[in-house]
């Protein structure tokens, strides 16, 4: 019997899905411990205002350990002439039971803070990513909380602009006391020479922020596959604070990192 015929007759082995049972709290608490270590070791969280939020990859890992996978139902273009905007819906499928166990909706728009210069494909991709995180959050938030993290996907957070601007303290000056009434007419007033005006203090020139073309180039480079999500997040957090000189330096560093990593991958291959 030929090898080809033997291979056809051999039974197909089904891959067993190794997962925890979400209905058993003792198992899911073990998952929370494992999840906390995995997120920390792989740096799958983002710090926003001193709190740790798990990136979508961490939520996907938690779902995969439970045998729950995301399925993108649709990504709809709801843009207008003034705005690029996409809506996505994701459902969660339990491979063990064969049933849908959750869903999540999300949108993304270039009107959001920090996304003004995003290209259309990036807006569409973020809507899908957010929907995946939202779907998992609806059923796994308590497990993420048990792992020691905030129960909201990092992609839903508004990076920057959340800290209220400190208002200057109001200085209350006491009312001037009324001038005393003179008992008699004052003597002739002696002319007093006017004091010389204080020299004007030169104001510091306002910083020249990065141009739109510089920001577009930074975002284009950040979308390269060799740039990691933490690197991308850190840069996007500060992109609106960059001046022209720092933006030029950031572009040069990103290009060098991409060249170095691509050459390293080619050498490894």
CORRAZI-V865056 format. One record per helix or strand. SS is the DSSP state (H for helix, E for strand). FROM is the first residue (numbers start at 0). LEN is the number of residues. Records with the same first field share a line. If there is no record, write none. Layout:
SS: FROM-LEN + FROM-LEN
//
This chain:
H: 2-7 + 24-17 + 55-10 + 119-27 + 153-3 + 211-11 + 228-13 + 243-25
E: 44-4 + 50-4 + 67-10 + 84-10 + 98-11 + 149-1 + 208-1 + 242-1
//
